[in-house]
Amino acid sequence: MLFSWFLIYRIGEVWKEAVVLDRSQAYIGVLIDDLVTKESHEPYRMMTSRAEYRLLLRQDNADLRLSGIGHEIGLIDDERYERVVRKERQIREEVERLNQLPVGANSQVQECLRKYGSTELKSGATMAELIRRPELSYEAVKEIDPKRPDLDWDVAEQVNINIKYEGYIRRQLQQVAQFKKLESDEYRTGVEDFRRFSGRYFRTSRPFGTDEAPEGQGIKGDKPRGKTGSRRKAKKNTGRAKK
């Protein structure tokens, strides 16, 4: 079950829709989903190993993941949200630039590679391919990238992470998309099956009220209790008393 955390909020006196944080968006989504759907026999501890998508739930990208939701419900002002939007744009543009920036096997490049113990180039490559090498980083190749824009440290950090782990991040995003599609299909099928079954049940059984519906075969629920739950029994007893 992906969706986990609901929050009904209001702005002024107008109630808004629920906010949903799923397991791929925040650790609070993982925590609530585990507590609701999984049996726990001991005090629950939130550990990173409980999250299937922990590569996406990093501390360094929390603002990128959650600022949009925070702004939508009024927790983040416009100025702060604009900074996050600008940061996202800078990261995207710089990653695209590095993926398209060719690097030749000239003496300056070879000297930089030898400096960091990296294999020298025998043919051309892109700057992003050099950054993906374990011994190199976005900061390390700065000296062979004279046209690099002046970026804040947190933007540069995200550029480095997004390039180095691009394949892993893309794979995990695909897993999230596939699981959401599968969950949506299963939910839709389950609702349709329930509608067909419940329609047949209520047409044939005609219970006195919703409290007696769980007594039908194939429908799970608590047994009716109290005055309402004993309505049918009381009716039978009344019939005997008249006789």
Residue, then its C-alpha position, 0 to 999 in steps of 0.5 A: m500500500l503506497f499511500s500512508w499519511f492523510l492530513i485534512y487542513r484548512i486555510g481560513e475557514v475553508w477545508k481543503e483536500a487531504v494531503v497524501l505522503d506515500r512511501s516514496q515521498a517521505y519516511i513519515g509515509v513509511l512509518i504510518d503505513d507500517l503501523v497501519t498495515k503491518e503487525s508489530h509486537e514491539p515498539y516501532r523504530m523508524m529505520t532507513s532499512r524499512a523504506e524500499y525507496r531510501l535512495l530517493l528519501r535522502q536528507d539532502n533532497a528533502d526540500l526538493r521532495l516536500s517543498g511543493i506540498g508545503h507551499e500548497i498547504g500554506l506551510i512555506d511562503d512564496e519567497r522560499y518556494e521560489r528559491v526551491v523552484r530556482k534550485e530545481r531549475q539550476i540542477r536540471e540545466e547543469v546536469e543537461r549541460l554536463n551530459q552534452l559537454p564534450v571533453g577531448a584527450n588534451s594535455q590539460v584533461q590528461e593532467c587532471l585525470r593523472k592528478y586524481g589517479s584516474t585512467e587517461l582518455k584515449s578518445g573523447a568523452t562527456m564531462a558527465e562521464l568523467i564525473r561518474r568515475p569513482e575517483l572524480s567528482y563535480e568539484a574535481v573536474k572544475e579546472i577543466d570546465p572553464k565555462r561552469p556557472d557559479l552555483d551554490w554549494d547545495v546545487a553543486e551537491q545535487v548535480n554531483i549526486n544526480i550524475k554519479y547515481e543517475g542509473y540507480i535513481r532512474r531505476q528506483l523511479q521506474q520501480v515507484a511508477q510501476f508499483k503505483k500503476l500496479e496498486s491502482d489497477e489492483y484497487r480498481t479491480g477490487v472496488e469493481d469486484f466488491r460492487r458486483f458482490s455487494g450488489r448481489y448480496f443486498r438484492t438477495s439478502r435484504p438485511f435490516g440495516t448496515d449493521e447486519a450486512p457483515e453477517g453475509q457470507g464472504i463479508k468480514g466484519d464485527k458481529p452486530r451489538g447493542k439494541t440495533g444489532s439485536r433488532r431481528k432477534a427482538k422482532k422474533n421474540t415479539g412474534r412469539a409473545k403475540k402467540 
